[in-house]
Amino acid sequence: MALTKANIVDVIADQSGLTKADAGHALDAFVDLFYAEIKKNGEFGITGLFKAEVKETSAREGRNPATGAAIKIPAGKTVRIKAGAALKNSVK
C-alpha cells in the first residue's frame, strides 16, 4: 500500500514529537533536497536504504496498446532506484 503525504506526516509527527506542520515542513525539505541533488549530481542516496540515479534511455520502437500501431519512443532520462542492504535485509 502506498502512503499519502498526509499519512507520512502523521507518522513523523507521532514518532518525533513534532507538530504536524513541522513534520510537513521537514518532509518538504527532504523532498526538495532529493530533487535538487538528483538534478545537480545525477544521484542521491541514503546509505543502507536506497540509491537513486539518473539513467539515459535509448530511443526505441513501441506499440500503442489501444491500436497496436508502431510508435517511436524518443531517447530520454529516467530515475532508477536500487534498494540498499539494510532495506533488503528488512524484508527477509
Biopython code that builds the backbone (N, CA, C, O; Angstrom):
import numpy as np
from Bio.PDB.StructureBuilder import StructureBuilder

atoms = [
    (1, "MET", "N", (0.840, -1.174, 0.000)),
    (1, "MET", "CA", (0.000, 0.000, 0.000)),
    (1, "MET", "C", (0.889, 1.243, 0.000)),
    (1, "MET", "O", (1.819, 1.355, 0.799)),
    (2, "ALA", "N", (0.596, 2.153, -0.887)),
    (2, "ALA", "CA", (1.333, 3.413, -0.933)),
    (2, "ALA", "C", (0.774, 4.371, 0.108)),
    (2, "ALA", "O", (-0.439, 4.460, 0.301)),
    (3, "LEU", "N", (1.660, 5.076, 0.767)),
    (3, "LEU", "CA", (1.246, 6.055, 1.765)),
    (3, "LEU", "C", (1.069, 7.419, 1.107)),
    (3, "LEU", "O", (1.789, 7.768, 0.171)),
    (4, "THR", "N", (0.110, 8.178, 1.604)),
    (4, "THR", "CA", (-0.042, 9.550, 1.143)),
    (4, "THR", "C", (0.895, 10.444, 1.939)),
    (4, "THR", "O", (1.427, 10.046, 2.976)),
    (5, "LYS", "N", (1.084, 11.646, 1.443)),
    (5, "LYS", "CA", (1.923, 12.593, 2.168)),
    (5, "LYS", "C", (1.355, 12.830, 3.565)),
    (5, "LYS", "O", (2.109, 12.925, 4.533)),
    (6, "ALA", "N", (0.046, 12.924, 3.674)),
    (6, "ALA", "CA", (-0.593, 13.151, 4.974)),
    (6, "ALA", "C", (-0.307, 11.998, 5.936)),
    (6, "ALA", "O", (-0.074, 12.224, 7.124)),
    (7, "ASN", "N", (-0.325, 10.747, 5.423)),
    (7, "ASN", "CA", (-0.006, 9.593, 6.267)),
    (7, "ASN", "C", (1.425, 9.675, 6.784)),
    (7, "ASN", "O", (1.686, 9.414, 7.959)),
    (8, "ILE", "N", (2.341, 10.037, 5.907)),
    (8, "ILE", "CA", (3.751, 10.132, 6.288)),
    (8, "ILE", "C", (3.955, 11.237, 7.314)),
    (8, "ILE", "O", (4.682, 11.054, 8.291)),
    (9, "VAL", "N", (3.320, 12.379, 7.100)),
    (9, "VAL", "CA", (3.421, 13.494, 8.044)),
    (9, "VAL", "C", (2.885, 13.080, 9.410)),
    (9, "VAL", "O", (3.477, 13.419, 10.435)),
    (10, "ASP", "N", (1.773, 12.352, 9.434)),
    (10, "ASP", "CA", (1.215, 11.879, 10.712)),
    (10, "ASP", "C", (2.206, 10.998, 11.463)),
    (10, "ASP", "O", (2.395, 11.163, 12.668)),
    (11, "VAL", "N", (2.840, 10.064, 10.759)),
    (11, "VAL", "CA", (3.796, 9.151, 11.395)),
    (11, "VAL", "C", (5.013, 9.919, 11.902)),
    (11, "VAL", "O", (5.467, 9.691, 13.023)),
    (12, "ILE", "N", (5.543, 10.825, 11.087)),
    (12, "ILE", "CA", (6.699, 11.624, 11.513)),
    (12, "ILE", "C", (6.347, 12.433, 12.756)),
    (12, "ILE", "O", (7.129, 12.489, 13.705)),
    (13, "ALA", "N", (5.183, 13.052, 12.754)),
    (13, "ALA", "CA", (4.761, 13.861, 13.905)),
    (13, "ALA", "C", (4.609, 12.994, 15.152)),
    (13, "ALA", "O", (5.052, 13.384, 16.232)),
    (14, "ASP", "N", (3.990, 11.831, 15.015)),
    (14, "ASP", "CA", (3.786, 10.946, 16.165)),
    (14, "ASP", "C", (5.102, 10.425, 16.731)),
    (14, "ASP", "O", (5.281, 10.382, 17.949)),
    (15, "GLN", "N", (6.020, 10.030, 15.858)),
    (15, "GLN", "CA", (7.255, 9.402, 16.323)),
    (15, "GLN", "C", (8.321, 10.396, 16.767)),
    (15, "GLN", "O", (9.207, 10.046, 17.546)),
    (16, "SER", "N", (8.244, 11.626, 16.281)),
    (16, "SER", "CA", (9.292, 12.593, 16.614)),
    (16, "SER", "C", (8.870, 13.626, 17.646)),
    (16, "SER", "O", (9.712, 14.319, 18.216)),
    (17, "GLY", "N", (7.559, 13.733, 17.889)),
    (17, "GLY", "CA", (7.083, 14.752, 18.811)),
    (17, "GLY", "C", (6.938, 16.117, 18.157)),
    (17, "GLY", "O", (6.635, 17.098, 18.836)),
    (18, "LEU", "N", (7.149, 16.191, 16.849)),
    (18, "LEU", "CA", (6.951, 17.445, 16.124)),
    (18, "LEU", "C", (5.464, 17.693, 15.911)),
    (18, "LEU", "O", (4.652, 16.770, 15.974)),
    (19, "THR", "N", (5.123, 18.938, 15.660)),
    (19, "THR", "CA", (3.748, 19.220, 15.252)),
    (19, "THR", "C", (3.575, 18.712, 13.823)),
    (19, "THR", "O", (4.556, 18.478, 13.118)),
    (20, "LYS", "N", (2.336, 18.545, 13.406)),
    (20, "LYS", "CA", (2.097, 18.103, 12.028)),
    (20, "LYS", "C", (2.635, 19.123, 11.028)),
    (20, "LYS", "O", (3.139, 18.750, 9.969)),
    (21, "ALA", "N", (2.530, 20.401, 11.359)),
    (21, "ALA", "CA", (3.046, 21.442, 10.471)),
    (21, "ALA", "C", (4.563, 21.324, 10.332)),
    (21, "ALA", "O", (5.097, 21.398, 9.225)),
    (22, "ASP", "N", (5.256, 21.139, 11.460)),
    (22, "ASP", "CA", (6.715, 20.997, 11.421)),
    (22, "ASP", "C", (7.125, 19.716, 10.705)),
    (22, "ASP", "O", (8.099, 19.707, 9.953)),
    (23, "ALA", "N", (6.386, 18.641, 10.937)),
    (23, "ALA", "CA", (6.677, 17.382, 10.239)),
    (23, "ALA", "C", (6.471, 17.554, 8.736)),
    (23, "ALA", "O", (7.244, 17.020, 7.941)),
    (24, "GLY", "N", (5.445, 18.287, 8.345)),
    (24, "GLY", "CA", (5.206, 18.566, 6.926)),
    (24, "GLY", "C", (6.333, 19.365, 6.314)),
    (24, "GLY", "O", (6.757, 19.094, 5.191)),
    (25, "HIS", "N", (6.829, 20.367, 7.062)),
    (25, "HIS", "CA", (7.959, 21.169, 6.581)),
    (25, "HIS", "C", (9.216, 20.312, 6.446)),
    (25, "HIS", "O", (9.974, 20.466, 5.488)),
    (26, "ALA", "N", (9.436, 19.412, 7.401)),
    (26, "ALA", "CA", (10.603, 18.517, 7.345)),
    (26, "ALA", "C", (10.517, 17.596, 6.130)),
    (26, "ALA", "O", (11.512, 17.395, 5.432)),
    (27, "LEU", "N", (9.347, 17.040, 5.877)),
    (27, "LEU", "CA", (9.171, 16.166, 4.715)),
    (27, "LEU", "C", (9.374, 16.950, 3.426)),
    (27, "LEU", "O", (10.029, 16.465, 2.503)),
    (28, "ASP", "N", (8.816, 18.165, 3.354)),
    (28, "ASP", "CA", (9.001, 19.005, 2.165)),
    (28, "ASP", "C", (10.475, 19.324, 1.941)),
    (28, "ASP", "O", (10.939, 19.332, 0.801)),
    (29, "ALA", "N", (11.214, 19.587, 3.017)),
    (29, "ALA", "CA", (12.643, 19.882, 2.906)),
    (29, "ALA", "C", (13.402, 18.667, 2.376)),
    (29, "ALA", "O", (14.304, 18.808, 1.549)),
    (30, "PHE", "N", (13.038, 17.468, 2.851)),
    (30, "PHE", "CA", (13.686, 16.252, 2.361)),
    (30, "PHE", "C", (13.408, 16.045, 0.877)),
    (30, "PHE", "O", (14.320, 15.731, 0.111)),
    (31, "VAL", "N", (12.170, 16.218, 0.472)),
    (31, "VAL", "CA", (11.801, 16.042, -0.943)),
    (31, "VAL", "C", (12.530, 17.067, -1.809)),
    (31, "VAL", "O", (13.026, 16.728, -2.883)),
    (32, "ASP", "N", (12.597, 18.317, -1.351)),
    (32, "ASP", "CA", (13.323, 19.353, -2.090)),
    (32, "ASP", "C", (14.800, 19.004, -2.221)),
    (32, "ASP", "O", (15.391, 19.200, -3.283)),
    (33, "LEU", "N", (15.402, 18.489, -1.150)),
    (33, "LEU", "CA", (16.802, 18.062, -1.181)),
    (33, "LEU", "C", (16.994, 16.939, -2.191)),
    (33, "LEU", "O", (17.945, 16.955, -2.971)),
    (34, "PHE", "N", (16.089, 15.963, -2.175)),
    (34, "PHE", "CA", (16.159, 14.835, -3.103)),
    (34, "PHE", "C", (16.148, 15.339, -4.546)),
    (34, "PHE", "O", (17.005, 14.963, -5.345)),
    (35, "TYR", "N", (15.170, 16.195, -4.878)),
    (35, "TYR", "CA", (15.065, 16.730, -6.244)),
    (35, "TYR", "C", (16.303, 17.519, -6.640)),
    (35, "TYR", "O", (16.818, 17.357, -7.746)),
    (36, "ALA", "N", (16.785, 18.374, -5.738)),
    (36, "ALA", "CA", (17.947, 19.211, -6.048)),
    (36, "ALA", "C", (19.197, 18.373, -6.291)),
    (36, "ALA", "O", (19.946, 18.636, -7.232)),
    (37, "GLU", "N", (19.427, 17.370, -5.454)),
    (37, "GLU", "CA", (20.625, 16.535, -5.597)),
    (37, "GLU", "C", (20.563, 15.652, -6.834)),
    (37, "GLU", "O", (21.575, 15.482, -7.514)),
    (38, "ILE", "N", (19.404, 15.088, -7.140)),
    (38, "ILE", "CA", (19.294, 14.220, -8.307)),
    (38, "ILE", "C", (19.478, 15.045, -9.580)),
    (38, "ILE", "O", (20.039, 14.561, -10.563)),
    (39, "LYS", "N", (19.004, 16.289, -9.557)),
    (39, "LYS", "CA", (19.167, 17.166, -10.722)),
    (39, "LYS", "C", (20.611, 17.636, -10.860)),
    (39, "LYS", "O", (21.155, 17.656, -11.964)),
    (40, "LYS", "N", (21.237, 18.017, -9.738)),
    (40, "LYS", "CA", (22.595, 18.567, -9.754)),
    (40, "LYS", "C", (23.654, 17.490, -9.991)),
    (40, "LYS", "O", (24.547, 17.674, -10.819)),
    (41, "ASN", "N", (23.561, 16.368, -9.273)),
    (41, "ASN", "CA", (24.612, 15.352, -9.300)),
    (41, "ASN", "C", (24.246, 14.076, -10.056)),
    (41, "ASN", "O", (25.109, 13.234, -10.305)),
    (42, "GLY", "N", (22.983, 13.929, -10.418)),
    (42, "GLY", "CA", (22.565, 12.717, -11.122)),
    (42, "GLY", "C", (22.368, 11.525, -10.215)),
    (42, "GLY", "O", (22.102, 10.421, -10.690)),
    (43, "GLU", "N", (22.495, 11.732, -8.905)),
    (43, "GLU", "CA", (22.272, 10.639, -7.965)),
    (43, "GLU", "C", (21.977, 11.193, -6.570)),
    (43, "GLU", "O", (22.329, 12.324, -6.233)),
    (44, "PHE", "N", (21.318, 10.350, -5.779)),
    (44, "PHE", "CA", (21.015, 10.685, -4.388)),
    (44, "PHE", "C", (20.786, 9.380, -3.664)),
    (44, "PHE", "O", (20.154, 8.470, -4.201)),
    (45, "GLY", "N", (21.288, 9.278, -2.459)),
    (45, "GLY", "CA", (21.066, 8.049, -1.711)),
    (45, "GLY", "C", (21.209, 8.245, -0.221)),
    (45, "GLY", "O", (21.773, 9.230, 0.257)),
    (46, "ILE", "N", (20.684, 7.282, 0.490)),
    (46, "ILE", "CA", (20.858, 7.197, 1.930)),
    (46, "ILE", "C", (21.485, 5.834, 2.179)),
    (46, "ILE", "O", (20.869, 4.806, 1.895)),
    (47, "THR", "N", (22.702, 5.819, 2.707)),
    (47, "THR", "CA", (23.460, 4.583, 2.895)),
    (47, "THR", "C", (22.620, 3.537, 3.615)),
    (47, "THR", "O", (22.067, 3.787, 4.686)),
    (48, "GLY", "N", (22.538, 2.367, 3.007)),
    (48, "GLY", "CA", (21.789, 1.255, 3.567)),
    (48, "GLY", "C", (20.333, 1.230, 3.150)),
    (48, "GLY", "O", (19.716, 0.164, 3.139)),
    (49, "LEU", "N", (19.764, 2.386, 2.805)),
    (49, "LEU", "CA", (18.343, 2.448, 2.464)),
    (49, "LEU", "C", (18.112, 2.352, 0.956)),
    (49, "LEU", "O", (17.437, 1.436, 0.486)),
    (50, "PHE", "N", (18.671, 3.295, 0.201)),
    (50, "PHE", "CA", (18.482, 3.269, -1.247)),
    (50, "PHE", "C", (19.503, 4.161, -1.928)),
    (50, "PHE", "O", (20.174, 4.972, -1.290)),
    (51, "LYS", "N", (19.605, 3.989, -3.253)),
    (51, "LYS", "CA", (20.390, 4.879, -4.093)),
    (51, "LYS", "C", (19.572, 5.132, -5.350)),
    (51, "LYS", "O", (19.141, 4.192, -6.017)),
    (52, "ALA", "N", (19.360, 6.401, -5.670)),
    (52, "ALA", "CA", (18.630, 6.781, -6.869)),
    (52, "ALA", "C", (19.619, 7.390, -7.852)),
    (52, "ALA", "O", (20.457, 8.206, -7.466)),
    (53, "GLU", "N", (19.527, 7.000, -9.124)),
    (53, "GLU", "CA", (20.419, 7.504, -10.154)),
    (53, "GLU", "C", (19.631, 7.859, -11.400)),
    (53, "GLU", "O", (18.640, 7.207, -11.731)),
    (54, "VAL", "N", (20.087, 8.916, -12.097)),
    (54, "VAL", "CA", (19.508, 9.259, -13.386)),
    (54, "VAL", "C", (20.157, 8.359, -14.431)),
    (54, "VAL", "O", (21.381, 8.245, -14.488)),
    (55, "LYS", "N", (19.335, 7.727, -15.249)),
    (55, "LYS", "CA", (19.830, 6.853, -16.317)),
    (55, "LYS", "C", (19.296, 7.338, -17.651)),
    (55, "LYS", "O", (18.149, 7.773, -17.754)),
    (56, "GLU", "N", (20.140, 7.260, -18.674)),
    (56, "GLU", "CA", (19.736, 7.600, -20.032)),
    (56, "GLU", "C", (18.976, 6.419, -20.629)),
    (56, "GLU", "O", (19.374, 5.268, -20.447)),
    (57, "THR", "N", (17.895, 6.698, -21.334)),
    (57, "THR", "CA", (17.182, 5.656, -22.060)),
    (57, "THR", "C", (17.374, 5.904, -23.547)),
    (57, "THR", "O", (17.397, 7.051, -23.992)),
    (58, "SER", "N", (17.509, 4.846, -24.303)),
    (58, "SER", "CA", (17.715, 4.994, -25.737)),
    (58, "SER", "C", (16.371, 5.042, -26.453)),
    (58, "SER", "O", (15.349, 4.597, -25.930)),
    (59, "ALA", "N", (16.399, 5.595, -27.663)),
    (59, "ALA", "CA", (15.191, 5.620, -28.487)),
    (59, "ALA", "C", (14.837, 4.184, -28.854)),
    (59, "ALA", "O", (15.718, 3.349, -29.057)),
    (60, "ARG", "N", (13.554, 3.910, -28.937)),
    (60, "ARG", "CA", (13.127, 2.559, -29.272)),
    (60, "ARG", "C", (11.751, 2.591, -29.918)),
    (60, "ARG", "O", (11.075, 3.620, -29.925)),
    (61, "GLU", "N", (11.356, 1.474, -30.448)),
    (61, "GLU", "CA", (10.034, 1.375, -31.041)),
    (61, "GLU", "C", (9.103, 0.685, -30.059)),
    (61, "GLU", "O", (9.472, -0.302, -29.422)),
    (62, "GLY", "N", (7.903, 1.211, -29.945)),
    (62, "GLY", "CA", (6.912, 0.628, -29.058)),
    (62, "GLY", "C", (5.605, 0.412, -29.800)),
    (62, "GLY", "O", (5.529, 0.593, -31.015)),
    (63, "ARG", "N", (4.598, 0.033, -29.073)),
    (63, "ARG", "CA", (3.274, -0.208, -29.658)),
    (63, "ARG", "C", (2.227, 0.581, -28.878)),
    (63, "ARG", "O", (2.267, 0.650, -27.650)),
    (64, "ASN", "N", (1.298, 1.171, -29.611)),
    (64, "ASN", "CA", (0.150, 1.817, -28.990)),
    (64, "ASN", "C", (-0.756, 0.696, -28.490)),
    (64, "ASN", "O", (-1.238, -0.095, -29.302)),
    (65, "PRO", "N", (-1.005, 0.598, -27.190)),
    (65, "PRO", "CA", (-1.782, -0.527, -26.674)),
    (65, "PRO", "C", (-3.236, -0.531, -27.170)),
    (65, "PRO", "O", (-3.856, -1.591, -27.258)),
    (66, "ALA", "N", (-3.770, 0.624, -27.486)),
    (66, "ALA", "CA", (-5.157, 0.689, -27.936)),
    (66, "ALA", "C", (-5.315, 0.223, -29.376)),
    (66, "ALA", "O", (-6.280, -0.465, -29.708)),
    (67, "THR", "N", (-4.352, 0.602, -30.241)),
    (67, "THR", "CA", (-4.491, 0.293, -31.667)),
    (67, "THR", "C", (-3.504, -0.750, -32.170)),
    (67, "THR", "O", (-3.717, -1.363, -33.216)),
    (68, "GLY", "N", (-2.428, -0.949, -31.422)),
    (68, "GLY", "CA", (-1.394, -1.880, -31.871)),
    (68, "GLY", "C", (-0.440, -1.265, -32.876)),
    (68, "GLY", "O", (0.476, -1.939, -33.348)),
    (69, "ALA", "N", (-0.638, 0.007, -33.214)),
    (69, "ALA", "CA", (0.221, 0.679, -34.194)),
    (69, "ALA", "C", (1.607, 0.912, -33.608)),
    (69, "ALA", "O", (1.756, 1.180, -32.416)),
    (70, "ALA", "N", (2.622, 0.805, -34.471)),
    (70, "ALA", "CA", (4.003, 1.051, -34.048)),
    (70, "ALA", "C", (4.190, 2.543, -33.806)),
    (70, "ALA", "O", (3.710, 3.373, -34.578)),
    (71, "ILE", "N", (4.899, 2.879, -32.714)),
    (71, "ILE", "CA", (5.223, 4.269, -32.410)),
    (71, "ILE", "C", (6.698, 4.359, -32.056)),
    (71, "ILE", "O", (7.297, 3.387, -31.595)),
    (72, "LYS", "N", (7.278, 5.528, -32.276)),
    (72, "LYS", "CA", (8.674, 5.749, -31.918)),
    (72, "LYS", "C", (8.711, 6.434, -30.556)),
    (72, "LYS", "O", (8.078, 7.469, -30.349)),
    (73, "ILE", "N", (9.456, 5.844, -29.641)),
    (73, "ILE", "CA", (9.637, 6.405, -28.307)),
    (73, "ILE", "C", (11.010, 7.069, -28.294)),
    (73, "ILE", "O", (12.018, 6.397, -28.512)),
    (74, "PRO", "N", (11.066, 8.381, -28.040)),
    (74, "PRO", "CA", (12.359, 9.073, -28.096)),
    (74, "PRO", "C", (13.260, 8.727, -26.916)),
    (74, "PRO", "O", (12.800, 8.241, -25.882)),
    (75, "ALA", "N", (14.561, 8.990, -27.094)),
    (75, "ALA", "CA", (15.521, 8.818, -26.001)),
    (75, "ALA", "C", (15.184, 9.822, -24.904)),
    (75, "ALA", "O", (14.590, 10.866, -25.173)),
    (76, "GLY", "N", (15.556, 9.512, -23.694)),
    (76, "GLY", "CA", (15.263, 10.412, -22.583)),
    (76, "GLY", "C", (16.042, 10.027, -21.341)),
    (76, "GLY", "O", (17.064, 9.344, -21.411)),
    (77, "LYS", "N", (15.546, 10.471, -20.222)),
    (77, "LYS", "CA", (16.166, 10.180, -18.934)),
    (77, "LYS", "C", (15.098, 9.634, -18.000)),
    (77, "LYS", "O", (13.923, 9.982, -18.114)),
    (78, "THR", "N", (15.513, 8.785, -17.085)),
    (78, "THR", "CA", (14.624, 8.262, -16.063)),
    (78, "THR", "C", (15.418, 8.109, -14.766)),
    (78, "THR", "O", (16.647, 8.174, -14.769)),
    (79, "VAL", "N", (14.722, 7.911, -13.687)),
    (79, "VAL", "CA", (15.387, 7.703, -12.389)),
    (79, "VAL", "C", (15.197, 6.252, -11.997)),
    (79, "VAL", "O", (14.075, 5.745, -11.978)),
    (80, "ARG", "N", (16.291, 5.590, -11.685)),
    (80, "ARG", "CA", (16.266, 4.206, -11.210)),
    (80, "ARG", "C", (16.638, 4.201, -9.739)),
    (80, "ARG", "O", (17.567, 4.894, -9.323)),
    (81, "ILE", "N", (15.919, 3.425, -8.960)),
    (81, "ILE", "CA", (16.181, 3.352, -7.517)),
    (81, "ILE", "C", (16.537, 1.921, -7.154)),
    (81, "ILE", "O", (15.807, 0.982, -7.472)),
    (82, "LYS", "N", (17.681, 1.770, -6.478)),
    (82, "LYS", "CA", (18.136, 0.459, -6.012)),
    (82, "LYS", "C", (18.052, 0.412, -4.494)),
    (82, "LYS", "O", (18.440, 1.359, -3.809)),
    (83, "ALA", "N", (17.546, -0.687, -3.983)),
    (83, "ALA", "CA", (17.456, -0.879, -2.534)),
    (83, "ALA", "C", (18.843, -1.088, -1.945)),
    (83, "ALA", "O", (19.692, -1.745, -2.548)),
    (84, "GLY", "N", (19.061, -0.532, -0.777)),
    (84, "GLY", "CA", (20.311, -0.732, -0.056)),
    (84, "GLY", "C", (20.256, -1.980, 0.787)),
    (84, "GLY", "O", (19.202, -2.604, 0.911)),
    (85, "ALA", "N", (21.377, -2.350, 1.369)),
    (85, "ALA", "CA", (21.484, -3.603, 2.137)),
    (85, "ALA", "C", (20.527, -3.641, 3.324)),
    (85, "ALA", "O", (19.894, -4.667, 3.573)),
    (86, "ALA", "N", (20.415, -2.547, 4.051)),
    (86, "ALA", "CA", (19.526, -2.533, 5.215)),
    (86, "ALA", "C", (18.066, -2.718, 4.801)),
    (86, "ALA", "O", (17.311, -3.414, 5.480)),
    (87, "LEU", "N", (17.674, -2.106, 3.701)),
    (87, "LEU", "CA", (16.308, -2.273, 3.197)),
    (87, "LEU", "C", (16.064, -3.698, 2.740)),
    (87, "LEU", "O", (15.021, -4.282, 3.034)),
    (88, "LYS", "N", (17.029, -4.259, 2.016)),
    (88, "LYS", "CA", (16.902, -5.662, 1.582)),
    (88, "LYS", "C", (16.784, -6.600, 2.777)),
    (88, "LYS", "O", (15.962, -7.516, 2.768)),
    (89, "ASN", "N", (17.595, -6.376, 3.799)),
    (89, "ASN", "CA", (17.578, -7.227, 4.977)),
    (89, "ASN", "C", (16.271, -7.090, 5.793)),
    (89, "ASN", "O", (15.873, -8.020, 6.495)),
    (90, "SER", "N", (15.623, -5.938, 5.691)),
    (90, "SER", "CA", (14.413, -5.717, 6.461)),
    (90, "SER", "C", (13.221, -6.523, 5.936)),
    (90, "SER", "O", (12.229, -6.684, 6.647)),
    (91, "VAL", "N", (13.304, -7.022, 4.725)),
    (91, "VAL", "CA", (12.198, -7.791, 4.151)),
    (91, "VAL", "C", (12.468, -9.292, 4.104)),
    (91, "VAL", "O", (11.659, -10.054, 3.577)),
    (92, "LYS", "N", (13.596, -9.712, 4.651)),
    (92, "LYS", "CA", (13.924, -11.150, 4.657)),
    (92, "LYS", "C", (13.171, -11.846, 5.748)),
    (92, "LYS", "O", (13.309, -13.057, 5.918)),
]
sb = StructureBuilder()
sb.init_structure("model")
sb.init_model(0)
sb.init_chain("A")
sb.init_seg("    ")
for serial, (resi, resn, name, xyz) in enumerate(atoms, 1):
    if name == "N":
        sb.init_residue(resn, " ", resi, " ")
    sb.init_atom(name, np.array(xyz, "f"), 0.0, 1.0, " ", f" {name:<3s}", serial, name[0])
structure = sb.get_structure()
